[in-house]
């Protein structure tokens, strides 16, 4: 950390990485939930 701007750049990079990780995790969770839901509905429709 030579200068404050370096610290800010690192902090921004870390914040971006964390935000991306959280966004990916949320997107994956939503996608999984939707997939399971539609799979369940598909199975129910098929059984009926």
Backbone torsions as a table, in degrees:
resi	resn	phi	psi	omega
1	UNK	NA	86.5	-177.7
2	UNK	-76.8	-41.9	-176.1
3	UNK	-135.3	161.2	179.1
4	UNK	-56.3	-34.4	-178.6
5	UNK	-65.1	-32.6	175.9
6	UNK	-64.5	-42.5	179.8
7	UNK	-62.4	-41.1	178.9
8	UNK	-64.7	-41.9	179.8
9	UNK	-62.7	-43.3	179.0
10	UNK	-65.2	-43.8	179.3
11	UNK	-61.0	-41.6	178.2
12	UNK	-64.0	-43.1	179.9
13	UNK	-61.7	-43.8	179.5
14	UNK	-64.6	-44.6	179.6
15	UNK	-60.6	-42.0	178.6
16	UNK	-64.1	-42.9	-179.5
17	UNK	-63.0	-43.4	179.6
18	UNK	-65.0	-45.3	-180.0
19	UNK	-60.3	-42.3	179.0
20	UNK	-64.4	-42.7	-179.3
21	UNK	-62.6	-44.0	179.9
22	UNK	-64.7	-45.0	-179.8
23	UNK	-60.9	-42.4	179.1
24	UNK	-64.1	-42.9	-179.2
25	UNK	-62.8	-44.3	179.4
26	UNK	-64.1	-45.5	-180.0
27	UNK	-60.7	-42.2	179.1
28	UNK	-64.7	-42.9	-179.8
29	UNK	-62.5	-43.7	179.2
30	UNK	-64.6	-45.6	-179.7
31	UNK	-61.2	-41.9	178.9
32	UNK	-64.3	-44.1	-179.8
33	UNK	-62.0	-44.0	179.7
34	UNK	-64.6	-43.2	-179.7
35	UNK	-62.0	-45.8	179.6
36	UNK	-63.4	-41.3	-178.6
37	UNK	-63.3	-48.8	-178.3
38	UNK	-67.9	-32.7	176.8
39	UNK	-65.0	-43.1	178.8
40	UNK	-62.7	-46.1	179.9
41	UNK	-62.6	-40.1	179.7
42	UNK	-62.4	-44.2	179.5
43	UNK	-64.1	-43.9	179.9
44	UNK	-62.6	-43.4	-179.9
45	UNK	-63.6	-38.1	-178.1
46	UNK	-68.2	-41.8	179.9
47	UNK	-65.0	-42.2	179.5
48	UNK	-79.6	NA	NA
